[in-house]
Amino acid sequence: MAKAKKRQDLYQIDRFLPEQLMKMQSSIYEYAKAISGLPSNHSEVFEKRGWLLPFLFSYDDLLWGRWNYWHEILQKKTIKGSGPIPQIEWKERGGEGVEETQKMLRKCLDHHESTIDHFADWLMWGLAASPENQTLKISPELNEHYYREFDIFLVQNYPTDYLSHTLSEETGKGYKSGLGYFPTPFNITCMMTQMTMGGDPEEEKRQTVYDGCVGCGATILPASNHTLRMIAQDISQIAVKLCKIQTYWYAPWYAFHPQWLKGFEQSKTISLVPATPGKKVLEGQLAFDLDWATAPV
């Protein structure tokens, strides 16, 4: 009885109307037609790249509405007239939902064959984020373990920077590719976003956020409440892979962003102009013209 009550509190299904739940269930099966139906068992996961997407899209429609918002923009091929960005209410560590979700991710990695690399590859396969010509190279036993333990609804219901924490934990257990990785705490990056953003929503939406040391996405995730385009890089391959996974979970416009999409600001070229005369300015010296603006594409 106590276990059932805990599960009810965790999933909070009572907050949804029966019509919403029925629509969600129908959407899952509709989206699954693209892969000839959902896997009927764990073995079929190997044959169905992208099998997690029907759940991702349908749960997101129920919770945040981000993928539906982004799909409509992609159909129009422009962000003009798209309306406000659907906001995610980021969760802080310490809450029961976040801690139970992190515990679920730990269980996924608690297998004698499991590594953070295998888990990332399995998630990438399920989200169709891996190269199309790439196969899923893990054992059937490990695939079954992930299939039974991973719960994408919890990840979406309690949004936060899970995989930065996961990579840090695995590095502490001896994962060598993560050595030196130390993410900025998510509550700090959320605060930084609030301090640097929060102006005109329509103007911010057309801007581009850049992170030259993105890690697993601690900085860009909160920025997704403000802007629809992101450029990032990192020296760690596993961190970039985990970052991409989290953008699929929470920020679709960062996960899949075609170059042909219109409506964003385009920076003008910074020209060289004669320097303003001064004591330390030589005759004929040039300087960057920083009095430049941006124009919509």
N, C-alpha and C positions, 0 to 999 in steps of 0.2 A: 504493500500500500504506500509506504513512504517512498519507494523507488518510483512508483507511478506518479506520485505527487511531484517529485523532483523533476521527472521528465516533462510533466505538464508545465511546470514553472519555466523550464529551460526553453521549450519550443513555443510557448505562449500562443497556442493555436486558437484559444478562445477569443483573441482580439480580432480575428477575421470572420467575416460573414460566410455562411455556407456557400453563397453564390461565388464569392471570391475563391474559395477552395476548389469548387467545381471547375471554375475557369482555369485555375492553375493546373489541375490535373489534365484537363483537355489540352491545354497549351503544351504540356510535356509531350503528349503523344503526337501532336501536330508537328512540333519541332523535330521529333524523332523520325518522321517520315524521310528526312533528308539522308538518314543513315540506315534506311530500311528497317526502322524500328529499334527500340531499346534492346540492350543485351538481355537475353532471357536468363543468363547465368554468367558467372565470372569468366568462363572460358571464352565467351564471345567478345569480351573487351578487346582482345587482340585483333579482331576483325572489324571493329567499329571505332575508328579514329574520330574523335569529337563526340563521344557518347555522353560526356558530362554537360555539353552545351544545352541540351533541352532542359535539364534541371537548372543550370545557371540562368538561362533566359527567363524561365517561368518563375523561379523563386525571386529573381530580381524584379520582375513585373509586380509581384506581390508586395515586395518590401520597399524598393527604392525607385523603380521606374527608369533606370539609367540605360539599360540596353535597348529598350523600346524607343527612348528619346534619341539614342544614337542611330538606330536603324532608320528612323524617319529622316534624320539629317543625311545619311548616306543615300537614301532614295532621292532626295532633292539635290544632292551634290553640292550643297552650300549650307553654311551655318546661319545665313541671313534668315530672319524671321522664325528662328527655332525656339524662341522663348527662353525663360530662365533655366539654368542648369539644375537638374534635380539634385538636391542636397543629401549627402550622407551624414548621419549623426555618428561620428566616430566614438568608439567606446574606449574607456580607460582601463588599464590593467588593475586587477584587484576585484573587479566585478565577477560575480559567479558565472555569468555567461561566457565572458572572455576566458576565465580560468578553465572552465569545462571544455571549451573549444581547443585551448592549447593542450589540455590533457589528451584530447582526442588525437591531435597531431602527434603527440609523443607516442601514443599507442601505435599509430601508423609506422613509426620508425622503430618500434620495439619488436624487431624480428631479426633472426640471426643472419638473414640475407640482406636486410634493408640498409641502405645508405641514403644520405640526403640527395645524392646524385640520382639513384634509382627512383626515389620518391618524386623528385622534380621531373624526371623523364616520364613517369607514369601520369602525373598531372598534366604535363604538356601534351601528351598523347590524348588524354581525355578531353582537353580543351581545344584540340586541333591547332595547337600553337607550335607544334613540332613540324619540321619539314615534311612535305607531303610524301616524299620518296623514302622517308625514314620509318623503320619498323620499331615496335616496342620490344626491347631486348632485356626482358627480365624473366625470371622463371615463372611457370604457372602457379607455383605455391606462393610466391611473393605477390603476384598479381591478385590472387584470391585474398590474401591478407589485407592488402590495400583496399580492395573492393568491399570487404566486410567492415573495415574500420573507418574509412573516410566518410565524413558527413558534410557535404557542401552547404547544406542549409544552415548549419551552425556557423560556418565561416561567414556566410552572407548576413545572417541575423545579428551577429555581434562583430561588426567591422572594425578591424584594427590591424596593426602591422605585425601579423603573426610570424611571418617567415624570417624577418630579421631576428626575432627572438629564437626561432628554431635553429637558424644557422649559428647563432652564438652558442646555443646549448650543444650542438653537435661539434662545434670547434672545441669547446671545453672538454668533450669526451675523446678528443684526439683526431678530429677531422682536419687533415693538414692543409687542404685547399682553402680553408677558412681562416688560417692563421693571420692575425693582424686585423681581422674584421671586428670593428666596434661601431655599431650603429648609434646614431643620435636617438635618444629616447623619443618615442612617438608623441608623448605629451609636450615635449619641447618643440618638435617640428610643427605640431598643430598651433602652438603659441606663436612660433615664428611666422607661420602663414597668416595668422590673425593680425600680426603687427605689420606685415609687408603688403598684404592684400586687403580686400574689403572695400574697394572703391566702387566706381560705377560698374555694375555687373555686366552690362552690354559691352563696355569697353574692355573689361578684363577678359571676357569670354573670347575675344579675338586675338589676345596676346599669346605668346609662347613662353612656357616655363622651361628653364634649362638647369640641369644638374650634372656637373662634370664628374661627380663621384657618387652615383645614385644608390649604390648598395642594393638593398632589396626594396627600396622605394619609400623610405620613411619620410622623405621631404616632399616627393611628388604626389603621394596619395592625398594629403589634405589640400594640396593645390588643385586637385581635380574638382573641388567645389567651386572653383573660380575661373579656370581656363580650360579650353578644349584642345590645346595642342602642347606637346611636351617633346623635348629633345634631351636625351641623357646618355651617359656612358659610365663604364666602370672597368677597372682592370681585372676584377674577379668574374670569371665566366659563370660560376654557380650563383653569384649574387645577381647578375643580370638575368639569369634564367628564372630565379625566384621572384625578381621584380616583375618580370613579364607575367608570371602566373598571377601575381597580386593585382596587376592592372586588369586582367581578365575578370577577376573577382569583383573589383570595385570601380575601375576607371576605364570603361570600354573605349573612350576616345584616345586613350594612351596605348591601349592594347592593339587596336587596329585602326590605323589612320592613313588612308590613301593620300598620295601626294596631290591628286587632282581636286581635292576638296577645296571649295572656294569660301571666301568671306573673312579670311584672317588678315591681320596686319602684315604688311611686307616692309621690311626695313629698307630705307633708301641707302645708297652708297655714301659713305662718309668721305667727303672730298678734302683735298689739301688746298688751303688758302693762305695768302700772305699773313704772317703773324702780326698780332697787334703790337705796335711799337712800344718799346720799354727799355729800361736800362740794360737788361741782359739779353735783348733780342738783337741779333745781327741783321744788317740790311739784306733783304732778299730771303730771310728765313721763313720757312713754311710751318704751318700748324694744321692740325685736324680741325675741320669745321664741325663742331659738336652741336651747332644750332640746326639740327636736322630733325625731321619729323617722320612719322610713319603714315602710310596710306593704306586703306583697305584694298585687298586684291579684287 
